[in-house]
Amino acid sequence: MPELPEVETTVRGLASVLDGRRLTRVEPRRADLRRAFPDDLRQRLTGARVTRLGRRAKYGLIGTDRGDTMIFHLGMSGRWRIDPESLGPHDHLLLETDEGRALSLADPRRFGSVDLVETPRLDVWPPFLALGPEPLGPDFDADVLASALAGRVAPIKTMLLDQRIVAGLGNIYVCEALNMAGIAPTRAAGRISRARLVLLVAAIREVLASAIEAGGSTLRDYARPDGELGYFSKQFRVYGRAGETCPCGGTVRRRVDSGRSTFHCVACQR
């Protein structure tokens, strides 16, 4: 599933085509993805000018001068294609601009979604209400994390994947950040010292920033809107590297927790 860096990379790619442009064509090419397209999507967006592109957690945001924001989620296999030569059976939404550019939202598994929300009501849109702070934003620091984890006996990895604790983190980057911070994924979240949480927050920020700079991680279906593949996977410290050497010199191990693979190093993660 595309995680925060992949969505951020996607939004930045869309900005080069959409920012400041008027939408001259909005065409859902099927009735639904994970859920139905908004009935009035075409009516409300055709002729609107794009005024903002952003991201919240793993959702992309396309704001317009009509006071509406289109919210997209890429699901398991979704991606936007810029100026596709032709449309295939998996291209489910087409956007065209006054500059003659085209964007198609392709989603073979159809686990993604598209919603349309009045921009002033974004903060109270139900999926956003329970989200924690953005890990790259000013509201996320060791004190905030310590408060959210206080008294929690669940493993730190489980807590970091909880979108109510911090928004947008996924399996790949949690594994990488915990390794960088030297914290075992199974350690009880509420028993981690503030000093180590300072290291963890810094590691989360560094891992995410590096992944965004590298264009994300290409696993299975993900690619950037321009068709290029993200190459952060070439920098993985532990993810997908079971049996290989950790940067500390130890051996990376893999375990399965709640159906998810966890990659870690027992030599340096305590």
Secondary structure, DSSP 4 states (H G I P E B T S, - for coil): ---HHHHHHHHHHHHHHHTT-BEEEEEESSSBSSSBPPTTHHHHHTTPBEEEEEEETTEEEEEETTSEEEEEE-TTT-EEEES-SS--TTEEEEEEETTS-EEEEE-TT---EEEEEEGGGGGGSHHHHT----TTSTT-SHHHHHHHHTT--SBHHHHHH-TTTSTT--HHHHHHHHHHHT--TTSBGGGS-HHHHHHHHHHHHHHHHHHHHTT-B--TT---TTSPPPBGGGG-SSTT-TTSB-TTSSBEEEEEETTEEEEEETTT--
